[in-house]
Amino acid sequence: MSDQTVTISEMKDRVRKFVEEREWTRYHKPKDIAISISIESSELLECFQWLGDDEIESMIKDHRKLKEIESELADVMIYCLSLSNALGTDLSRDVLEKLKENELKYPLEKTKGFYRKYTKPDA
């Protein structure tokens, strides 16, 4: 199983089944799942807290530490998939629509290679 073989729909179904089998659906309200996304995102950020670029590069090469990051990222994704389930949204459509919006908001010719928002003057 990998990104090349598993669809978002299949992941959403697995998350839905996991939640339903445990009879957690009544607890998986959009507000609570959104809060959980924030909590899990913070746990992901904690993996990188106070580290410099060189330390992060070393950490990523350490299989045990990389596994910890992967686990936290997976928690974030699981809750995102669960929120999509709870809202009845099409996550693929939503992501692709948002990318189209971002392409308009951040035109390539004005943003390529720059980290500052193109509408703001250089500091």
C-alpha positions as CSV (number, residue, x, y, z in Angstrom):
1,M,0.0,0.0,0.0
2,S,1.4,3.4,-1.0
3,D,0.4,6.8,-2.4
4,Q,0.4,5.2,-5.8
5,T,-2.1,2.5,-5.0
6,V,-4.5,3.8,-2.3
7,T,-7.1,6.4,-3.2
8,I,-8.4,9.1,-0.9
9,S,-11.8,7.5,-1.1
10,E,-10.3,4.2,0.2
11,M,-8.6,6.0,3.1
12,K,-11.8,7.8,4.0
13,D,-13.6,4.5,4.0
14,R,-11.0,2.9,6.2
15,V,-11.3,5.9,8.6
16,R,-15.1,5.7,8.5
17,K,-15.0,2.0,9.3
18,F,-12.5,2.5,12.1
19,V,-14.7,5.1,13.7
20,E,-18.0,3.2,13.2
21,E,-16.6,-0.1,14.6
22,R,-15.7,1.7,17.8
23,E,-19.1,3.5,17.9
24,W,-17.3,6.9,18.0
25,T,-19.4,8.5,15.4
26,R,-21.4,10.4,18.0
27,Y,-18.2,12.0,19.3
28,H,-16.8,12.8,15.8
29,K,-18.6,16.1,15.4
30,P,-17.0,18.6,13.0
31,K,-16.0,21.0,15.8
32,D,-14.3,18.3,17.8
33,I,-12.5,16.8,14.8
34,A,-11.3,20.3,13.9
35,I,-9.9,20.7,17.4
36,S,-8.2,17.3,17.1
37,I,-6.6,18.4,13.9
38,S,-5.1,21.4,15.6
39,I,-3.9,19.3,18.6
40,E,-2.3,16.7,16.3
41,S,-0.8,19.4,14.1
42,S,0.8,20.8,17.3
43,E,2.2,17.4,18.1
44,L,3.7,17.3,14.6
45,L,5.2,20.8,15.1
46,E,6.7,19.6,18.4
47,C,8.9,17.2,16.4
48,F,10.7,20.2,14.9
49,Q,10.6,22.6,17.8
50,W,13.9,24.4,18.5
51,L,15.8,22.5,15.8
52,G,18.0,24.1,13.2
53,D,18.1,23.1,9.5
54,D,21.1,20.8,10.0
55,E,19.4,19.1,13.0
56,I,16.3,18.5,11.0
57,E,18.2,17.0,8.1
58,S,19.9,14.6,10.6
59,M,16.6,13.8,12.2
60,I,15.0,12.9,8.9
61,K,17.8,10.5,8.2
62,D,17.2,8.7,11.6
63,H,14.7,6.0,10.9
64,R,13.3,6.0,14.4
65,K,12.8,9.8,14.5
66,L,11.4,9.8,10.9
67,K,8.9,7.2,12.0
68,E,7.7,9.5,14.8
69,I,7.2,12.3,12.3
70,E,5.3,10.0,10.0
71,S,3.1,8.9,12.8
72,E,2.2,12.5,13.8
73,L,1.6,13.4,10.1
74,A,-0.7,10.3,9.8
75,D,-2.7,11.4,12.8
76,V,-3.3,14.8,11.2
77,M,-4.3,13.1,7.9
78,I,-6.7,10.7,9.7
79,Y,-8.5,13.5,11.4
80,C,-8.7,15.5,8.1
81,L,-10.2,12.4,6.4
82,S,-12.6,12.0,9.4
83,L,-13.6,15.7,9.1
84,S,-14.3,15.2,5.4
85,N,-16.4,12.2,6.3
86,A,-18.3,14.1,9.0
87,L,-19.0,17.0,6.7
88,G,-19.9,14.8,3.7
89,T,-17.4,16.6,1.5
90,D,-15.4,15.4,-1.5
91,L,-11.8,16.0,-0.3
92,S,-10.2,15.5,-3.7
93,R,-12.6,18.1,-5.3
94,D,-11.9,20.5,-2.4
95,V,-8.2,20.2,-2.7
96,L,-8.1,20.6,-6.4
97,E,-10.5,23.6,-6.2
98,K,-8.3,25.2,-3.6
99,L,-5.2,24.7,-5.7
100,K,-7.0,26.5,-8.6
101,E,-7.8,29.4,-6.3
102,N,-4.2,29.5,-5.1
103,E,-2.9,29.5,-8.7
104,L,-5.0,32.6,-9.3
105,K,-4.0,34.2,-5.9
106,Y,-0.3,33.5,-6.3
107,P,0.4,33.8,-10.0
108,L,3.6,32.0,-11.0
109,E,5.2,35.1,-12.7
110,K,4.8,37.1,-9.5
111,T,5.6,34.5,-6.9
112,K,8.2,32.1,-8.3
113,G,11.1,31.9,-6.0
114,F,9.8,34.5,-3.5
115,Y,8.5,33.8,0.0
116,R,6.9,37.2,0.6
117,K,3.4,37.9,-0.6
118,Y,3.8,39.6,-3.9
119,T,1.3,42.3,-3.0
120,K,3.5,43.5,-0.1
121,P,6.5,45.7,-0.7
122,D,10.0,44.4,0.2
123,A,10.9,45.1,3.8
